[in-house]
Amino acid sequence: MVAAAHGSRAEKLGFTAGMVVQELGWDDDTDDELRADIEDVVGAEMLDEDSDDVIDVVVLWWREDDGDLVDALMDAIGPLADDGYVWVFSPKTGTDGYVDPAEIAEAAPTAGLTQTSAMNLGDWSGSRLVQPKARTPKRP
């Protein structure tokens, strides 16, 4: 038996126990092993789009024909906690539904987000998008 190499994929993506995770864009083509790994690490099932909880992380499965990414990101950040972030998972290059990484990079700032990292996840690629830190007003 071979031990897992330095943590799971979900842990490498920054998921930790107790996080509240919302999943958007689930379909038959999503990576079920990654989904299960995320749920194992956080210790709960991912919430769907109907949740009204404050969310730590949004998992957005996004494909070329899913519509307007800016609109989807704007909807996704609504319930996010101040330090929450979004992982956009899209099919890897050369597969059905492939999304050019430049599209994600261009949509993020329009939605008020900044891309901080990207990862290859096998059949999917992941882009981590964060909200800008709130600036504390200076007192005179």
C-alpha positions as CSV (number, residue, x, y, z in Angstrom):
1,M,0.0,0.0,0.0
2,V,1.3,3.5,-0.9
3,A,0.7,6.4,1.4
4,A,-0.9,9.5,0.0
5,A,1.7,12.1,-1.0
6,H,1.6,15.1,1.3
7,G,-2.1,15.6,1.6
8,S,-5.1,15.3,-0.6
9,R,-6.0,17.4,-3.6
10,A,-8.6,19.2,-1.6
11,E,-6.0,20.1,1.1
12,K,-3.6,21.3,-1.7
13,L,-6.5,23.6,-2.8
14,G,-6.7,25.1,0.7
15,F,-9.8,23.3,2.0
16,T,-9.8,22.7,5.7
17,A,-12.1,21.0,8.3
18,G,-15.2,23.0,9.1
19,M,-15.3,25.2,6.0
20,V,-18.7,25.9,4.5
21,V,-18.5,25.1,0.8
22,Q,-21.1,25.9,-1.9
23,E,-21.0,24.0,-5.2
24,L,-22.4,25.6,-8.4
25,G,-22.5,24.1,-11.9
26,W,-22.5,20.5,-10.9
27,D,-23.2,18.1,-13.8
28,D,-22.5,14.5,-14.8
29,D,-19.1,15.5,-16.0
30,T,-17.7,16.9,-12.8
31,D,-14.8,15.2,-11.0
32,D,-16.6,13.0,-8.4
33,E,-13.3,12.0,-6.7
34,L,-12.4,15.7,-6.2
35,R,-15.9,16.4,-4.9
36,A,-15.7,13.5,-2.4
37,D,-12.2,14.6,-1.4
38,I,-13.4,18.2,-0.6
39,E,-16.4,16.9,1.4
40,D,-14.1,14.5,3.3
41,V,-11.7,17.3,4.2
42,V,-14.3,19.9,5.2
43,G,-16.4,17.2,7.0
44,A,-19.7,18.0,5.4
45,E,-21.5,17.9,2.1
46,M,-21.2,20.9,-0.2
47,L,-24.2,23.2,-0.2
48,D,-26.2,23.8,-3.4
49,E,-27.2,27.2,-5.0
50,D,-30.3,27.4,-2.8
51,S,-28.3,27.8,0.4
52,D,-28.6,31.0,2.4
53,D,-25.6,30.3,4.6
54,V,-22.4,32.5,4.7
55,I,-20.0,30.6,2.5
56,D,-16.2,30.2,3.0
57,V,-15.5,28.8,-0.5
58,V,-17.5,28.5,-3.7
59,V,-16.7,25.6,-6.1
60,L,-17.8,26.7,-9.5
61,W,-17.7,24.1,-12.3
62,W,-17.6,26.1,-15.5
63,R,-17.7,25.0,-19.1
64,E,-17.5,26.9,-22.4
65,D,-21.3,26.9,-23.0
66,D,-22.4,27.7,-19.5
67,G,-23.2,31.4,-20.3
68,D,-21.6,34.6,-18.9
69,L,-18.8,33.9,-16.5
70,V,-18.9,37.4,-15.0
71,D,-22.6,37.0,-14.1
72,A,-21.9,33.6,-12.6
73,L,-19.0,35.0,-10.5
74,M,-21.2,38.0,-9.4
75,D,-23.8,35.5,-8.2
76,A,-21.2,33.3,-6.6
77,I,-19.6,36.1,-4.4
78,G,-22.9,37.2,-3.0
79,P,-22.9,34.8,0.0
80,L,-19.1,34.8,0.4
81,A,-17.6,35.6,3.8
82,D,-15.2,38.6,3.7
83,D,-12.2,36.3,3.5
84,G,-14.0,33.7,1.2
85,Y,-12.8,32.7,-2.2
86,V,-14.0,31.0,-5.4
87,W,-12.4,28.0,-7.2
88,V,-13.4,28.0,-10.8
89,F,-13.0,24.4,-12.2
90,S,-13.0,24.1,-16.0
91,P,-12.3,21.2,-18.4
92,K,-8.6,20.9,-19.3
93,T,-7.3,22.1,-22.7
94,G,-8.4,20.0,-25.6
95,T,-11.5,18.5,-23.9
96,D,-15.2,19.3,-24.4
97,G,-16.2,22.4,-22.6
98,Y,-12.7,23.8,-22.4
99,V,-12.5,27.4,-21.2
100,D,-9.5,29.5,-22.2
101,P,-7.7,30.6,-18.9
102,A,-7.6,34.1,-20.4
103,E,-11.4,34.2,-20.2
104,I,-11.3,33.5,-16.5
105,A,-8.5,36.0,-15.9
106,E,-10.5,38.7,-17.8
107,A,-13.8,37.9,-16.0
108,A,-12.4,37.9,-12.5
109,P,-11.6,41.7,-12.2
110,T,-14.9,42.6,-13.8
111,A,-16.6,40.6,-11.0
112,G,-14.4,42.3,-8.4
113,L,-12.1,39.3,-7.9
114,T,-8.4,38.7,-8.3
115,Q,-6.9,35.4,-9.6
116,T,-4.2,34.2,-7.2
117,S,-3.3,30.7,-8.5
118,A,-4.1,28.0,-11.0
119,M,-3.8,24.2,-10.7
120,N,-3.9,21.2,-13.0
121,L,-6.4,18.8,-11.5
122,G,-6.3,16.0,-14.1
123,D,-9.3,16.4,-16.4
124,W,-10.0,19.8,-14.9
125,S,-8.1,23.0,-14.2
126,G,-8.7,25.2,-11.2
127,S,-8.4,28.9,-10.9
128,R,-8.5,30.5,-7.4
129,L,-10.2,33.8,-7.2
130,V,-10.2,36.0,-4.1
131,Q,-11.9,39.2,-3.1
132,P,-9.7,42.2,-2.6
133,K,-8.9,42.9,1.0
134,A,-11.1,45.7,2.5
135,R,-9.1,48.7,3.2
136,T,-9.4,50.2,6.6
137,P,-10.0,53.9,6.4
138,K,-7.2,56.0,7.9
139,R,-8.2,58.1,10.8
140,P,-7.0,61.7,10.9
